[in-house]
Amino acid sequence: MLRTLIVGGGIGGLSLARELGRRGLSATVLERAPKLAAVGAGIIMNPNAMAVLEANGLAACVREAGVPYLGRDTHDQRGRRLATRDYRPLYAAGRLAQGALVHRAHLHECLADGVSPGTVYLDVRLRSLQADPEGVRLETETGEAFTGDVLIGADGIASTVRARFFGAVEPVYLGYRSHRFVVENRNGLQHFTELLGRGQSVGLVPIGAAQLYVWTTFDSPRESRAWALEDVRTFRACFAQFTDSRVRGAFAQLTSTDGVICTDLEEVHQVPWVRGRVALLGDAAHAISPGLGQGAGMAMEDAVVLADELRAASEGRTPLAEALGSYERRRRARVEQIGRLSRTIIQRGQLTGRVACWLRNREIAREGRAPERMQKALAELLHWPRS
């Protein structure tokens, strides 16, 4: 039986361990953190991601503490509605699995509970990583050794596995940063709600338990440290153009910026994803912008395809090298399509010119007046194409 070592216990690594376990294959997950605790706030589980979870038996767990992803409302910075993407007709027709809006920590907990006991090793700091025609071997700083037949780097945008076996690949900074935090959902919002301003965007996402996940994106030169986190007054002033009462009410709940996360928006453009017995998965291979909320979805789709290919190799139907190569071929076009669209959405939201923003808003409103065309596009984009 093929033995797989997975570096990284995040969404991608745990998803792969779950998929391999369902196929009767051995998986060992090595995680640097001393405990499995997700960093972040909310997460958008698009229909394609939920289709993966429905197939692997974890969808009910995720939905238990989240809310249905029924629609996405887009407004201008003053709160005037531009368009609504309504997913409900697509769910009712069975064209898409029902999406979910949840806290990232809850998703992580469901994934962790979905792998067999003894699969995940925590607080593992790797000293050496080796791979040759005979197998793979990892040694920790404490002298412990792990051996296997294949090594998967699911260790995120700053991947150690990628750096060791594929060379230095610097993430591409997109020119924007993002804040994330969670407050009470005092307005009872039910839809993913985004507001587009000039050089800034704000999102309000209900995630269950009467909580609201709030995110921002804002233009920010790479060298800048003006993140508006000195205090809550500075933070609120930074987004003063958003006069909608729901945004102001969410920001008003902050008594400190200590719990506000601020991260760079970056992409990873890695070629190839496979070298010998080593393969990359999720952000380690193809980190994309959050415009479509598809980082988790792409990692989960990766996990299904890679697990299928590794099962074929384990059963002797396909040589390992061919199986890993097939994984990359099957996934690359899909990931690149989603990446391009995500980047376009982020860029559209970060326009700064008054005329450019007016034209953008008019175009979004025009798209919203053609719901059948919009739903057709969503169905094509967000179904799970297992091919």
LINMOWO-V556818 format. One record per residue. N is the residue number from 1. RES is the residue in one small letter. PHI is phi in whole degrees, -180 to 180 (* if undefined). Layout:
n:N res:RES phi:PHI
n:N res:RES phi:PHI
//
This chain:
n:1 res:m phi:*
n:2 res:l phi:-64
n:3 res:r phi:-109
n:4 res:t phi:-113
n:5 res:l phi:-99
n:6 res:i phi:-118
n:7 res:v phi:-95
n:8 res:g phi:118
n:9 res:g phi:-107
n:10 res:g phi:-89
n:11 res:i phi:-61
n:12 res:g phi:-66
n:13 res:g phi:-65
n:14 res:l phi:-69
n:15 res:s phi:-63
n:16 res:l phi:-65
n:17 res:a phi:-60
n:18 res:r phi:-62
n:19 res:e phi:-66
n:20 res:l phi:-65
n:21 res:g phi:-60
n:22 res:r phi:-65
n:23 res:r phi:-98
n:24 res:g phi:77
n:25 res:l phi:-105
n:26 res:s phi:-79
n:27 res:a phi:-140
n:28 res:t phi:-125
n:29 res:v phi:-105
n:30 res:l phi:-112
n:31 res:e phi:-119
n:32 res:r phi:-70
n:33 res:a phi:-67
n:34 res:p phi:-73
n:35 res:k phi:-151
n:36 res:l phi:-81
n:37 res:a phi:-138
n:38 res:a phi:-70
n:39 res:v phi:-95
n:40 res:g phi:141
n:41 res:a phi:-130
n:42 res:g phi:-95
n:43 res:i phi:-150
n:44 res:i phi:-95
n:45 res:m phi:-98
n:46 res:n phi:-67
n:47 res:p phi:-54
n:48 res:n phi:-67
n:49 res:a phi:-66
n:50 res:m phi:-69
n:51 res:a phi:-65
n:52 res:v phi:-62
n:53 res:l phi:-69
n:54 res:e phi:-64
n:55 res:a phi:-71
n:56 res:n phi:-99
n:57 res:g phi:88
n:58 res:l phi:-107
n:59 res:a phi:-63
n:60 res:a phi:-62
n:61 res:c phi:-61
n:62 res:v phi:-66
n:63 res:r phi:-70
n:64 res:e phi:-57
n:65 res:a phi:-113
n:66 res:g phi:-115
n:67 res:v phi:-129
n:68 res:p phi:-65
n:69 res:y phi:-87
n:70 res:l phi:-90
n:71 res:g phi:-169
n:72 res:r phi:-126
n:73 res:d phi:-95
n:74 res:t phi:-114
n:75 res:h phi:-130
n:76 res:d phi:-85
n:77 res:q phi:-68
n:78 res:r phi:-94
n:79 res:g phi:94
n:80 res:r phi:-76
n:81 res:r phi:-68
n:82 res:l phi:-102
n:83 res:a phi:-165
n:84 res:t phi:-128
n:85 res:r phi:-97
n:86 res:d phi:-98
n:87 res:y phi:-88
n:88 res:r phi:-60
n:89 res:p phi:-63
n:90 res:l phi:-71
n:91 res:y phi:-67
n:92 res:a phi:-62
n:93 res:a phi:-84
n:94 res:g phi:73
n:95 res:r phi:-85
n:96 res:l phi:-140
n:97 res:a phi:-71
n:98 res:q phi:-71
n:99 res:g phi:-72
n:100 res:a phi:-143
n:101 res:l phi:-118
n:102 res:v phi:-141
n:103 res:h phi:-76
n:104 res:r phi:-59
n:105 res:a phi:-62
n:106 res:h phi:-68
n:107 res:l phi:-57
n:108 res:h phi:-61
n:109 res:e phi:-65
n:110 res:c phi:-63
n:111 res:l phi:-66
n:112 res:a phi:-64
n:113 res:d phi:-70
n:114 res:g phi:-87
n:115 res:v phi:-109
n:116 res:s phi:-66
n:117 res:p phi:-56
n:118 res:g phi:87
n:119 res:t phi:-77
n:120 res:v phi:-103
n:121 res:y phi:-110
n:122 res:l phi:-100
n:123 res:d phi:57
n:124 res:v phi:-98
n:125 res:r phi:-113
n:126 res:l phi:-82
n:127 res:r phi:-100
n:128 res:s phi:-147
n:129 res:l phi:-129
n:130 res:q phi:-130
n:131 res:a phi:-147
n:132 res:d phi:-145
n:133 res:p phi:-58
n:134 res:e phi:-91
n:135 res:g phi:157
n:136 res:v phi:-126
n:137 res:r phi:-144
n:138 res:l phi:-121
n:139 res:e phi:-119
n:140 res:t phi:-95
n:141 res:e phi:-66
n:142 res:t phi:-91
n:143 res:g phi:94
n:144 res:e phi:-75
n:145 res:a phi:-120
n:146 res:f phi:-124
n:147 res:t phi:-122
n:148 res:g phi:-165
n:149 res:d phi:-99
n:150 res:v phi:-147
n:151 res:l phi:-119
n:152 res:i phi:-116
n:153 res:g phi:-90
n:154 res:a phi:-119
n:155 res:d phi:-105
n:156 res:g phi:82
n:157 res:i phi:-66
n:158 res:a phi:-104
n:159 res:s phi:-56
n:160 res:t phi:-70
n:161 res:v phi:-64
n:162 res:r phi:-61
n:163 res:a phi:-63
n:164 res:r phi:-71
n:165 res:f phi:-107
n:166 res:f phi:-121
n:167 res:g phi:89
n:168 res:a phi:-72
n:169 res:v phi:-128
n:170 res:e phi:-77
n:171 res:p phi:-57
n:172 res:v phi:-93
n:173 res:y phi:-78
n:174 res:l phi:-90
n:175 res:g phi:97
n:176 res:y phi:-133
n:177 res:r phi:-125
n:178 res:s phi:-141
n:179 res:h phi:-100
n:180 res:r phi:-146
n:181 res:f phi:-160
n:182 res:v phi:-127
n:183 res:v phi:-134
n:184 res:e phi:-76
n:185 res:n phi:-88
n:186 res:r phi:-72
n:187 res:n phi:-90
n:188 res:g phi:64
n:189 res:l phi:-60
n:190 res:q phi:-114
n:191 res:h phi:-108
n:192 res:f phi:-57
n:193 res:t phi:-124
n:194 res:e phi:-121
n:195 res:l phi:-125
n:196 res:l phi:-107
n:197 res:g phi:-114
n:198 res:r phi:-103
n:199 res:g phi:74
n:200 res:q phi:-147
n:201 res:s phi:-139
n:202 res:v phi:-134
n:203 res:g phi:-121
n:204 res:l phi:-125
n:205 res:v phi:-128
n:206 res:p phi:-68
n:207 res:i phi:-128
n:208 res:g phi:93
n:209 res:a phi:53
n:210 res:a phi:58
n:211 res:q phi:-107
n:212 res:l phi:-127
n:213 res:y phi:-87
n:214 res:v phi:-115
n:215 res:w phi:-131
n:216 res:t phi:-130
n:217 res:t phi:-131
n:218 res:f phi:-149
n:219 res:d phi:-59
n:220 res:s phi:-160
n:221 res:p phi:-57
n:222 res:r phi:-54
n:223 res:e phi:-80
n:224 res:s phi:-73
n:225 res:r phi:-121
n:226 res:a phi:-86
n:227 res:w phi:-99
n:228 res:a phi:61
n:229 res:l phi:-108
n:230 res:e phi:-61
n:231 res:d phi:-164
n:232 res:v phi:-68
n:233 res:r phi:-64
n:234 res:t phi:-64
n:235 res:f phi:-63
n:236 res:r phi:-65
n:237 res:a phi:-64
n:238 res:c phi:-61
n:239 res:f phi:-114
n:240 res:a phi:-65
n:241 res:q phi:-66
n:242 res:f phi:-89
n:243 res:t phi:-96
n:244 res:d phi:-60
n:245 res:s phi:-64
n:246 res:r phi:-70
n:247 res:v phi:-67
n:248 res:r phi:-63
n:249 res:g phi:-67
n:250 res:a phi:-66
n:251 res:f phi:-66
n:252 res:a phi:-67
n:253 res:q phi:-72
n:254 res:l phi:-71
n:255 res:t phi:-104
n:256 res:s phi:-159
n:257 res:t phi:-97
n:258 res:d phi:-61
n:259 res:g phi:-92
n:260 res:v phi:-89
n:261 res:i phi:-90
n:262 res:c phi:-129
n:263 res:t phi:-133
n:264 res:d phi:-73
n:265 res:l phi:-95
n:266 res:e phi:-135
n:267 res:e phi:-126
n:268 res:v phi:-118
n:269 res:h phi:-113
n:270 res:q phi:-103
n:271 res:v phi:-138
n:272 res:p phi:-88
n:273 res:w phi:-98
n:274 res:v phi:-128
n:275 res:r phi:-147
n:276 res:g phi:61
n:277 res:r phi:-93
n:278 res:v phi:-116
n:279 res:a phi:-138
n:280 res:l phi:-108
n:281 res:l phi:-142
n:282 res:g phi:64
n:283 res:d phi:-60
n:284 res:a phi:-61
n:285 res:a phi:-96
n:286 res:h phi:-156
n:287 res:a phi:-54
n:288 res:i phi:-123
n:289 res:s phi:-69
n:290 res:p phi:-86
n:291 res:g phi:-56
n:292 res:l phi:-104
n:293 res:g phi:62
n:294 res:q phi:-116
n:295 res:g phi:-59
n:296 res:a phi:-66
n:297 res:g phi:-60
n:298 res:m phi:-67
n:299 res:a phi:-65
n:300 res:m phi:-68
n:301 res:e phi:-63
n:302 res:d phi:-51
n:303 res:a phi:-61
n:304 res:v phi:-65
n:305 res:v phi:-65
n:306 res:l phi:-64
n:307 res:a phi:-63
n:308 res:d phi:-60
n:309 res:e phi:-68
n:310 res:l phi:-69
n:311 res:r phi:-65
n:312 res:a phi:-61
n:313 res:a phi:-69
n:314 res:s phi:-64
n:315 res:e phi:-84
n:316 res:g phi:79
n:317 res:r phi:-81
n:318 res:t phi:-143
n:319 res:p phi:-59
n:320 res:l phi:-57
n:321 res:a phi:-60
n:322 res:e phi:-69
n:323 res:a phi:-63
n:324 res:l phi:-67
n:325 res:g phi:-64
n:326 res:s phi:-66
n:327 res:y phi:-56
n:328 res:e phi:-65
n:329 res:r phi:-63
n:330 res:r phi:-71
n:331 res:r phi:-100
n:332 res:r phi:-61
n:333 res:a phi:-63
n:334 res:r phi:-63
n:335 res:v phi:-64
n:336 res:e phi:-66
n:337 res:q phi:-62
n:338 res:i phi:-63
n:339 res:g phi:-62
n:340 res:r phi:-63
n:341 res:l phi:-65
n:342 res:s phi:-62
n:343 res:r phi:-64
n:344 res:t phi:-62
n:345 res:i phi:-65
n:346 res:i phi:-63
n:347 res:q phi:-62
n:348 res:r phi:-65
n:349 res:g phi:-73
n:350 res:q phi:-104
n:351 res:l phi:-61
n:352 res:t phi:-116
n:353 res:g phi:-69
n:354 res:r phi:-62
n:355 res:v phi:-68
n:356 res:a phi:-60
n:357 res:c phi:-69
n:358 res:w phi:-63
n:359 res:l phi:-65
n:360 res:r phi:-59
n:361 res:n phi:-62
n:362 res:r phi:-65
n:363 res:e phi:-66
n:364 res:i phi:-63
n:365 res:a phi:-63
n:366 res:r phi:-62
n:367 res:e phi:-62
n:368 res:g phi:-68
n:369 res:r phi:-85
n:370 res:a phi:-124
n:371 res:p phi:-63
n:372 res:e phi:-65
n:373 res:r phi:-65
n:374 res:m phi:-63
n:375 res:q phi:-67
n:376 res:k phi:-62
n:377 res:a phi:-65
n:378 res:l phi:-64
n:379 res:a phi:-63
n:380 res:e phi:-71
n:381 res:l phi:-81
n:382 res:l phi:-105
n:383 res:h phi:-78
n:384 res:w phi:-96
n:385 res:p phi:-85
n:386 res:r phi:-79
n:387 res:s phi:-148
//
